[in-house]
């Protein structure tokens, strides 16, 4: 694995950690909304959208570190 690939793999792992943190925040937001008797808050939709974008970034970086080119977007 080249230095570039190792660095990209490290970044993908960091992104995965951020995704896990966003999941925790999302669960907290949903629990709070449920306690208050409200619907799904807009904040949770925003967090979900950000999480999906980060998951895509992680997949792209991880697939590149395996030697495949994925930079078409």
Biopython code that builds the backbone (N, CA, C, O; Angstrom):
import numpy as np
from Bio.PDB.StructureBuilder import StructureBuilder

atoms = [
    (1, "UNK", "N", (0.852, -1.173, 0.000)),
    (1, "UNK", "CA", (0.000, 0.000, 0.000)),
    (1, "UNK", "C", (0.900, 1.240, 0.000)),
    (1, "UNK", "O", (1.802, 1.355, 0.829)),
    (2, "UNK", "N", (0.652, 2.159, -0.929)),
    (2, "UNK", "CA", (1.470, 3.364, -0.980)),
    (2, "UNK", "C", (1.098, 4.304, 0.159)),
    (2, "UNK", "O", (0.076, 4.127, 0.821)),
    (3, "UNK", "N", (1.937, 5.296, 0.370)),
    (3, "UNK", "CA", (1.680, 6.278, 1.417)),
    (3, "UNK", "C", (0.342, 6.987, 1.189)),
    (3, "UNK", "O", (-0.400, 7.240, 2.137)),
    (4, "UNK", "N", (0.039, 7.305, -0.075)),
    (4, "UNK", "CA", (-1.230, 7.973, -0.376)),
    (4, "UNK", "C", (-2.412, 7.095, 0.011)),
    (4, "UNK", "O", (-3.384, 7.562, 0.604)),
    (5, "UNK", "N", (-2.312, 5.833, -0.332)),
    (5, "UNK", "CA", (-3.408, 4.915, -0.016)),
    (5, "UNK", "C", (-3.571, 4.747, 1.489)),
    (5, "UNK", "O", (-4.692, 4.674, 1.991)),
    (6, "UNK", "N", (-2.468, 4.686, 2.197)),
    (6, "UNK", "CA", (-2.544, 4.557, 3.653)),
    (6, "UNK", "C", (-3.189, 5.797, 4.261)),
    (6, "UNK", "O", (-4.006, 5.688, 5.176)),
    (7, "UNK", "N", (-2.832, 6.962, 3.764)),
    (7, "UNK", "CA", (-3.417, 8.205, 4.277)),
    (7, "UNK", "C", (-4.915, 8.259, 3.988)),
    (7, "UNK", "O", (-5.704, 8.667, 4.840)),
    (8, "UNK", "N", (-5.304, 7.841, 2.776)),
    (8, "UNK", "CA", (-6.731, 7.833, 2.438)),
    (8, "UNK", "C", (-7.502, 6.847, 3.309)),
    (8, "UNK", "O", (-8.627, 7.119, 3.727)),
    (9, "UNK", "N", (-6.893, 5.719, 3.572)),
    (9, "UNK", "CA", (-7.517, 4.726, 4.441)),
    (9, "UNK", "C", (-7.686, 5.278, 5.855)),
    (9, "UNK", "O", (-8.712, 5.048, 6.495)),
    (10, "UNK", "N", (-6.684, 6.004, 6.340)),
    (10, "UNK", "CA", (-6.784, 6.642, 7.660)),
    (10, "UNK", "C", (-7.919, 7.656, 7.695)),
    (10, "UNK", "O", (-8.674, 7.716, 8.666)),
    (11, "UNK", "N", (-8.039, 8.449, 6.640)),
    (11, "UNK", "CA", (-9.116, 9.446, 6.572)),
    (11, "UNK", "C", (-10.469, 8.754, 6.557)),
    (11, "UNK", "O", (-11.404, 9.207, 7.217)),
    (12, "UNK", "N", (-10.584, 7.655, 5.810)),
    (12, "UNK", "CA", (-11.848, 6.908, 5.767)),
    (12, "UNK", "C", (-12.227, 6.428, 7.169)),
    (12, "UNK", "O", (-13.398, 6.485, 7.543)),
    (13, "UNK", "N", (-11.245, 5.955, 7.948)),
    (13, "UNK", "CA", (-11.529, 5.511, 9.319)),
    (13, "UNK", "C", (-11.963, 6.689, 10.194)),
    (13, "UNK", "O", (-12.857, 6.541, 11.028)),
    (14, "UNK", "N", (-11.346, 7.841, 10.014)),
    (14, "UNK", "CA", (-11.755, 9.031, 10.770)),
    (14, "UNK", "C", (-13.191, 9.429, 10.423)),
    (14, "UNK", "O", (-13.977, 9.787, 11.301)),
    (15, "UNK", "N", (-13.516, 9.362, 9.143)),
    (15, "UNK", "CA", (-14.886, 9.671, 8.714)),
    (15, "UNK", "C", (-15.861, 8.686, 9.343)),
    (15, "UNK", "O", (-16.940, 9.082, 9.785)),
    (16, "UNK", "N", (-15.498, 7.418, 9.390)),
    (16, "UNK", "CA", (-16.364, 6.405, 10.005)),
    (16, "UNK", "C", (-16.628, 6.725, 11.477)),
    (16, "UNK", "O", (-17.731, 6.504, 11.978)),
    (17, "UNK", "N", (-15.614, 7.242, 12.162)),
    (17, "UNK", "CA", (-15.794, 7.630, 13.568)),
    (17, "UNK", "C", (-16.769, 8.810, 13.679)),
    (17, "UNK", "O", (-17.586, 8.861, 14.598)),
    (18, "UNK", "N", (-16.677, 9.742, 12.749)),
    (18, "UNK", "CA", (-17.610, 10.878, 12.743)),
    (18, "UNK", "C", (-19.027, 10.387, 12.466)),
    (18, "UNK", "O", (-19.983, 10.870, 13.074)),
    (19, "UNK", "N", (-19.163, 9.436, 11.557)),
    (19, "UNK", "CA", (-20.481, 8.861, 11.260)),
    (19, "UNK", "C", (-21.080, 8.246, 12.526)),
    (19, "UNK", "O", (-22.269, 8.417, 12.796)),
    (20, "UNK", "N", (-20.270, 7.540, 13.292)),
    (20, "UNK", "CA", (-20.756, 6.935, 14.537)),
    (20, "UNK", "C", (-21.209, 8.015, 15.523)),
    (20, "UNK", "O", (-22.217, 7.847, 16.210)),
    (21, "UNK", "N", (-20.474, 9.108, 15.592)),
    (21, "UNK", "CA", (-20.862, 10.209, 16.473)),
    (21, "UNK", "C", (-22.170, 10.834, 16.016)),
    (21, "UNK", "O", (-23.026, 11.151, 16.841)),
    (22, "UNK", "N", (-22.333, 11.014, 14.711)),
    (22, "UNK", "CA", (-23.586, 11.557, 14.185)),
    (22, "UNK", "C", (-24.760, 10.634, 14.507)),
    (22, "UNK", "O", (-25.858, 11.102, 14.810)),
    (23, "UNK", "N", (-24.526, 9.324, 14.439)),
    (23, "UNK", "CA", (-25.582, 8.367, 14.810)),
    (23, "UNK", "C", (-26.007, 8.568, 16.261)),
    (23, "UNK", "O", (-27.200, 8.570, 16.566)),
    (24, "UNK", "N", (-25.035, 8.736, 17.156)),
    (24, "UNK", "CA", (-25.352, 8.959, 18.569)),
    (24, "UNK", "C", (-26.172, 10.237, 18.752)),
    (24, "UNK", "O", (-27.159, 10.251, 19.487)),
    (25, "UNK", "N", (-25.757, 11.299, 18.081)),
    (25, "UNK", "CA", (-26.485, 12.571, 18.189)),
    (25, "UNK", "C", (-27.894, 12.418, 17.640)),
    (25, "UNK", "O", (-28.852, 12.921, 18.228)),
    (26, "UNK", "N", (-28.022, 11.731, 16.521)),
    (26, "UNK", "CA", (-29.332, 11.517, 15.917)),
    (26, "UNK", "C", (-30.265, 10.771, 16.872)),
    (26, "UNK", "O", (-31.426, 11.146, 17.035)),
    (27, "UNK", "N", (-29.751, 9.716, 17.499)),
    (27, "UNK", "CA", (-30.568, 8.974, 18.466)),
    (27, "UNK", "C", (-30.993, 9.866, 19.623)),
    (27, "UNK", "O", (-32.136, 9.799, 20.077)),
    (28, "UNK", "N", (-30.071, 10.702, 20.102)),
    (28, "UNK", "CA", (-30.411, 11.633, 21.183)),
    (28, "UNK", "C", (-31.503, 12.604, 20.763)),
    (28, "UNK", "O", (-32.435, 12.864, 21.524)),
    (29, "UNK", "N", (-31.389, 13.138, 19.555)),
    (29, "UNK", "CA", (-32.389, 14.079, 19.034)),
    (29, "UNK", "C", (-33.750, 13.400, 18.928)),
    (29, "UNK", "O", (-34.771, 13.982, 19.295)),
    (30, "UNK", "N", (-33.761, 12.170, 18.427)),
    (30, "UNK", "CA", (-35.027, 11.442, 18.284)),
    (30, "UNK", "C", (-35.632, 11.086, 19.639)),
    (30, "UNK", "O", (-36.845, 11.180, 19.823)),
    (31, "UNK", "N", (-34.784, 10.677, 20.588)),
    (31, "UNK", "CA", (-35.297, 10.371, 21.935)),
    (31, "UNK", "C", (-35.926, 11.608, 22.566)),
    (31, "UNK", "O", (-36.999, 11.533, 23.165)),
    (32, "UNK", "N", (-35.253, 12.738, 22.425)),
    (32, "UNK", "CA", (-35.770, 13.983, 22.988)),
    (32, "UNK", "C", (-37.099, 14.373, 22.343)),
    (32, "UNK", "O", (-38.026, 14.795, 23.035)),
    (33, "UNK", "N", (-37.192, 14.235, 21.038)),
    (33, "UNK", "CA", (-38.445, 14.553, 20.341)),
    (33, "UNK", "C", (-39.568, 13.625, 20.797)),
    (33, "UNK", "O", (-40.708, 14.056, 20.971)),
    (34, "UNK", "N", (-39.241, 12.365, 20.987)),
    (34, "UNK", "CA", (-40.259, 11.407, 21.439)),
    (34, "UNK", "C", (-40.741, 11.754, 22.845)),
    (34, "UNK", "O", (-41.937, 11.704, 23.129)),
    (35, "UNK", "N", (-39.783, 12.110, 23.737)),
    (35, "UNK", "CA", (-40.166, 12.505, 25.100)),
    (35, "UNK", "C", (-41.102, 13.708, 25.085)),
    (35, "UNK", "O", (-42.023, 13.806, 25.895)),
    (36, "UNK", "N", (-40.849, 14.617, 24.151)),
    (36, "UNK", "CA", (-41.664, 15.830, 24.061)),
    (36, "UNK", "C", (-42.926, 15.619, 23.237)),
    (36, "UNK", "O", (-43.738, 16.535, 23.101)),
    (37, "UNK", "N", (-43.097, 14.424, 22.689)),
    (37, "UNK", "CA", (-44.296, 14.106, 21.932)),
    (37, "UNK", "C", (-44.324, 14.693, 20.533)),
    (37, "UNK", "O", (-45.388, 14.796, 19.922)),
    (38, "UNK", "N", (-43.163, 15.078, 20.022)),
    (38, "UNK", "CA", (-43.110, 15.692, 18.700)),
    (38, "UNK", "C", (-42.812, 14.706, 17.591)),
    (38, "UNK", "O", (-42.545, 13.527, 17.825)),
    (39, "UNK", "N", (-42.866, 15.225, 16.380)),
    (39, "UNK", "CA", (-42.525, 14.448, 15.196)),
    (39, "UNK", "C", (-41.013, 14.419, 15.023)),
    (39, "UNK", "O", (-40.259, 14.969, 15.826)),
    (40, "UNK", "N", (-40.602, 13.766, 13.962)),
    (40, "UNK", "CA", (-39.175, 13.719, 13.654)),
    (40, "UNK", "C", (-38.677, 15.144, 13.369)),
    (40, "UNK", "O", (-39.183, 15.804, 12.462)),
    (41, "UNK", "N", (-37.714, 15.607, 14.121)),
    (41, "UNK", "CA", (-37.242, 16.977, 13.943)),
    (41, "UNK", "C", (-36.449, 17.162, 12.640)),
    (41, "UNK", "O", (-35.834, 16.227, 12.129)),
    (42, "UNK", "N", (-36.481, 18.368, 12.133)),
    (42, "UNK", "CA", (-35.716, 18.693, 10.929)),
    (42, "UNK", "C", (-34.227, 18.454, 11.161)),
    (42, "UNK", "O", (-33.503, 18.075, 10.240)),
    (43, "UNK", "N", (-33.776, 18.677, 12.390)),
    (43, "UNK", "CA", (-32.366, 18.456, 12.707)),
    (43, "UNK", "C", (-31.962, 17.015, 12.421)),
    (43, "UNK", "O", (-30.859, 16.770, 11.931)),
    (44, "UNK", "N", (-32.834, 16.062, 12.718)),
    (44, "UNK", "CA", (-32.505, 14.664, 12.459)),
    (44, "UNK", "C", (-32.380, 14.413, 10.959)),
    (44, "UNK", "O", (-31.515, 13.649, 10.532)),
    (45, "UNK", "N", (-33.222, 15.038, 10.165)),
    (45, "UNK", "CA", (-33.118, 14.889, 8.711)),
    (45, "UNK", "C", (-31.774, 15.449, 8.218)),
    (45, "UNK", "O", (-31.132, 14.858, 7.349)),
    (46, "UNK", "N", (-31.365, 16.563, 8.766)),
    (46, "UNK", "CA", (-30.088, 17.171, 8.389)),
    (46, "UNK", "C", (-28.929, 16.259, 8.774)),
    (46, "UNK", "O", (-28.010, 16.045, 7.984)),
    (47, "UNK", "N", (-28.977, 15.727, 9.988)),
    (47, "UNK", "CA", (-27.923, 14.816, 10.451)),
    (47, "UNK", "C", (-27.862, 13.581, 9.558)),
    (47, "UNK", "O", (-26.776, 13.131, 9.192)),
    (48, "UNK", "N", (-29.013, 13.037, 9.210)),
    (48, "UNK", "CA", (-29.067, 11.850, 8.358)),
    (48, "UNK", "C", (-28.468, 12.134, 6.986)),
    (48, "UNK", "O", (-27.732, 11.310, 6.443)),
    (49, "UNK", "N", (-28.781, 13.283, 6.436)),
    (49, "UNK", "CA", (-28.236, 13.658, 5.132)),
    (49, "UNK", "C", (-26.705, 13.785, 5.203)),
    (49, "UNK", "O", (-25.998, 13.317, 4.311)),
    (50, "UNK", "N", (-26.212, 14.412, 6.250)),
    (50, "UNK", "CA", (-24.764, 14.562, 6.426)),
    (50, "UNK", "C", (-24.106, 13.196, 6.613)),
    (50, "UNK", "O", (-23.047, 12.929, 6.045)),
    (51, "UNK", "N", (-24.735, 12.335, 7.409)),
    (51, "UNK", "CA", (-24.190, 10.994, 7.644)),
    (51, "UNK", "C", (-24.075, 10.218, 6.344)),
    (51, "UNK", "O", (-23.061, 9.564, 6.099)),
    (52, "UNK", "N", (-25.106, 10.283, 5.509)),
    (52, "UNK", "CA", (-25.068, 9.556, 4.231)),
    (52, "UNK", "C", (-23.961, 10.085, 3.323)),
    (52, "UNK", "O", (-23.285, 9.309, 2.648)),
    (53, "UNK", "N", (-23.778, 11.395, 3.306)),
    (53, "UNK", "CA", (-22.706, 11.975, 2.489)),
    (53, "UNK", "C", (-21.338, 11.506, 2.986)),
    (53, "UNK", "O", (-20.455, 11.187, 2.189)),
    (54, "UNK", "N", (-21.173, 11.466, 4.300)),
    (54, "UNK", "CA", (-19.903, 11.008, 4.858)),
    (54, "UNK", "C", (-19.681, 9.521, 4.597)),
    (54, "UNK", "O", (-18.557, 9.097, 4.324)),
    (55, "UNK", "N", (-20.743, 8.733, 4.679)),
    (55, "UNK", "CA", (-20.612, 7.302, 4.369)),
    (55, "UNK", "C", (-20.161, 7.107, 2.927)),
    (55, "UNK", "O", (-19.328, 6.246, 2.644)),
    (56, "UNK", "N", (-20.709, 7.903, 2.020)),
    (56, "UNK", "CA", (-20.310, 7.817, 0.620)),
    (56, "UNK", "C", (-18.837, 8.187, 0.477)),
    (56, "UNK", "O", (-18.093, 7.512, -0.234)),
    (57, "UNK", "N", (-18.417, 9.252, 1.146)),
    (57, "UNK", "CA", (-17.012, 9.674, 1.084)),
    (57, "UNK", "C", (-16.104, 8.568, 1.604)),
    (57, "UNK", "O", (-15.065, 8.283, 1.009)),
    (58, "UNK", "N", (-16.489, 7.950, 2.704)),
    (58, "UNK", "CA", (-15.685, 6.873, 3.275)),
    (58, "UNK", "C", (-15.575, 5.706, 2.303)),
    (58, "UNK", "O", (-14.494, 5.147, 2.118)),
    (59, "UNK", "N", (-16.689, 5.339, 1.684)),
    (59, "UNK", "CA", (-16.667, 4.236, 0.707)),
    (59, "UNK", "C", (-15.748, 4.575, -0.462)),
    (59, "UNK", "O", (-14.969, 3.732, -0.908)),
    (60, "UNK", "N", (-15.838, 5.808, -0.958)),
    (60, "UNK", "CA", (-14.995, 6.215, -2.080)),
    (60, "UNK", "C", (-13.517, 6.143, -1.719)),
    (60, "UNK", "O", (-12.703, 5.633, -2.488)),
    (61, "UNK", "N", (-13.185, 6.652, -0.556)),
    (61, "UNK", "CA", (-11.786, 6.636, -0.137)),
    (61, "UNK", "C", (-11.299, 5.222, 0.133)),
    (61, "UNK", "O", (-10.155, 4.886, -0.174)),
    (62, "UNK", "N", (-12.163, 4.395, 0.705)),
    (62, "UNK", "CA", (-11.789, 3.010, 0.981)),
    (62, "UNK", "C", (-11.602, 2.230, -0.307)),
    (62, "UNK", "O", (-10.672, 1.432, -0.418)),
    (63, "UNK", "N", (-12.469, 2.449, -1.278)),
    (63, "UNK", "CA", (-12.337, 1.721, -2.544)),
    (63, "UNK", "C", (-11.102, 2.189, -3.293)),
    (63, "UNK", "O", (-10.462, 1.393, -3.980)),
    (64, "UNK", "N", (-10.751, 3.479, -3.172)),
    (64, "UNK", "CA", (-9.535, 3.960, -3.825)),
    (64, "UNK", "C", (-8.303, 3.338, -3.184)),
    (64, "UNK", "O", (-7.325, 3.052, -3.874)),
    (65, "UNK", "N", (-8.339, 3.127, -1.879)),
    (65, "UNK", "CA", (-7.167, 2.563, -1.212)),
    (65, "UNK", "C", (-6.944, 1.106, -1.598)),
    (65, "UNK", "O", (-5.865, 0.562, -1.366)),
    (66, "UNK", "N", (-7.967, 0.463, -2.191)),
    (66, "UNK", "CA", (-7.789, -0.910, -2.659)),
    (66, "UNK", "C", (-7.232, -0.948, -4.080)),
    (66, "UNK", "O", (-7.015, -2.019, -4.648)),
    (67, "UNK", "N", (-7.002, 0.258, -4.652)),
    (67, "UNK", "CA", (-6.388, 0.299, -5.966)),
    (67, "UNK", "C", (-7.340, 0.602, -7.101)),
    (67, "UNK", "O", (-6.900, 0.754, -8.240)),
    (68, "UNK", "N", (-8.627, 0.695, -6.828)),
    (68, "UNK", "CA", (-9.600, 0.996, -7.883)),
    (68, "UNK", "C", (-9.799, 2.499, -7.962)),
    (68, "UNK", "O", (-9.776, 3.196, -6.948)),
    (69, "UNK", "N", (-9.990, 2.977, -9.152)),
    (69, "UNK", "CA", (-10.258, 4.403, -9.350)),
    (69, "UNK", "C", (-11.750, 4.642, -9.200)),
    (69, "UNK", "O", (-12.554, 3.978, -9.855)),
    (70, "UNK", "N", (-12.128, 5.581, -8.344)),
    (70, "UNK", "CA", (-13.531, 5.864, -8.076)),
    (70, "UNK", "C", (-13.813, 7.365, -8.090)),
    (70, "UNK", "O", (-14.821, 7.792, -7.528)),
    (71, "UNK", "N", (-12.974, 8.165, -8.699)),
    (71, "UNK", "CA", (-13.115, 9.607, -8.603)),
    (71, "UNK", "C", (-13.885, 10.201, -9.784)),
    (71, "UNK", "O", (-13.457, 11.201, -10.360)),
    (72, "UNK", "N", (-15.019, 9.593, -10.147)),
    (72, "UNK", "CA", (-15.812, 10.064, -11.266)),
    (72, "UNK", "C", (-16.745, 11.195, -10.892)),
    (72, "UNK", "O", (-17.141, 11.968, -11.764)),
    (73, "UNK", "N", (-17.119, 11.323, -9.603)),
    (73, "UNK", "CA", (-18.097, 12.337, -9.189)),
    (73, "UNK", "C", (-17.515, 13.713, -9.195)),
    (73, "UNK", "O", (-18.207, 14.678, -8.872)),
]
sb = StructureBuilder()
sb.init_structure("model")
sb.init_model(0)
sb.init_chain("A")
sb.init_seg("    ")
for serial, (resi, resn, name, xyz) in enumerate(atoms, 1):
    if name == "N":
        sb.init_residue(resn, " ", resi, " ")
    sb.init_atom(name, np.array(xyz, "f"), 0.0, 1.0, " ", f" {name:<3s}", serial, name[0])
structure = sb.get_structure()
